[in-house]
Amino acid sequence: MALLPTALIAVGAVHLAAGLPALLAPEFVCSRLPQRYAEAVGDRREWRGFGAGVTSVGISLVTIGYGLPALLNG
């Protein structure tokens, strides 16, 4: 069962790595992407919302990944 917590932590880390830059520096992220991707999300405020959502998913996955072994082992 050790594979599941490891996978959750890894996926959570990917979400954090993708979400934090969009949350903290949306202009930088938007300027680095191809135009069609940048237009798909929208303006700066929408990029911050996207970053906040992805980051919160990452935090949740990492928290569950670290807490799952304690829950399963009693």
Backbone torsions as a table, in degrees:
resi	resn	phi	psi	omega
1	MET	NA	-1.3	-178.9
2	ALA	-72.8	-15.2	-179.6
3	LEU	-70.7	-38.3	-178.3
4	LEU	-63.3	-49.8	177.4
5	PRO	-61.3	-37.5	178.5
6	THR	-64.5	-42.4	178.4
7	ALA	-65.1	-40.8	178.7
8	LEU	-63.8	-41.3	178.7
9	ILE	-65.9	-41.1	179.8
10	ALA	-65.2	-45.0	179.2
11	VAL	-66.6	-37.7	176.4
12	GLY	-63.4	-39.6	178.2
13	ALA	-64.6	-37.9	177.1
14	VAL	-64.7	-41.3	177.8
15	HIS	-63.9	-40.6	177.8
16	LEU	-65.0	-42.1	179.9
17	ALA	-64.9	-32.0	179.1
18	ALA	-84.2	-34.5	-173.1
19	GLY	-84.3	-36.1	-176.6
20	LEU	-61.4	-45.0	177.6
21	PRO	-61.7	-38.9	179.3
22	ALA	-68.0	-29.9	178.7
23	LEU	-76.9	-43.2	-173.0
24	LEU	-89.4	-31.9	-177.6
25	ALA	-138.7	69.3	-175.0
26	PRO	-64.2	-31.3	180.0
27	GLU	-65.6	-40.5	179.9
28	PHE	-63.3	-46.4	-179.2
29	VAL	-64.8	-44.1	-178.1
30	CYS	-63.0	-38.7	-178.4
31	SER	-73.6	-22.3	-179.0
32	ARG	-85.8	-17.6	-178.0
33	LEU	-87.5	158.0	170.8
34	PRO	-59.9	151.9	-173.3
35	GLN	-56.7	-40.5	-177.2
36	ARG	-65.2	-33.9	177.5
37	TYR	-73.3	-39.8	179.4
38	ALA	-63.9	-39.1	179.3
39	GLU	-72.9	-26.0	-178.5
40	ALA	-65.8	-35.5	-179.6
41	VAL	-84.6	-44.5	176.6
42	GLY	120.3	-148.1	-174.1
43	ASP	-83.0	-173.9	-174.0
44	ARG	-59.8	-43.2	-178.9
45	ARG	-63.0	-40.1	178.8
46	GLU	-68.3	-34.4	176.1
47	TRP	-65.4	-39.4	177.1
48	ARG	-63.0	-41.0	177.4
49	GLY	-63.7	-41.2	176.3
50	PHE	-61.5	-45.8	178.9
51	GLY	-63.1	-40.2	179.2
52	ALA	-65.3	-40.4	179.3
53	GLY	-66.0	-46.0	-179.6
54	VAL	-66.4	-39.8	178.9
55	THR	-65.3	-40.4	179.7
56	SER	-66.5	-35.5	174.8
57	VAL	-63.9	-42.1	178.7
58	GLY	-62.6	-43.2	178.3
59	ILE	-62.5	-42.6	179.5
60	SER	-63.2	-44.6	-179.2
61	LEU	-64.7	-41.7	178.9
62	VAL	-65.5	-42.0	178.9
63	THR	-62.4	-45.2	178.2
64	ILE	-65.2	-40.2	179.3
65	GLY	-61.7	-38.8	178.1
66	TYR	-77.4	-30.3	-177.9
67	GLY	-85.9	-21.3	-176.5
68	LEU	-61.1	-43.5	179.0
69	PRO	-60.7	-39.0	178.6
70	ALA	-65.9	-36.4	179.3
71	LEU	-69.5	-40.9	-178.0
72	LEU	-74.4	-31.5	-178.0
73	ASN	-87.5	-3.7	175.3
74	GLY	90.6	NA	NA
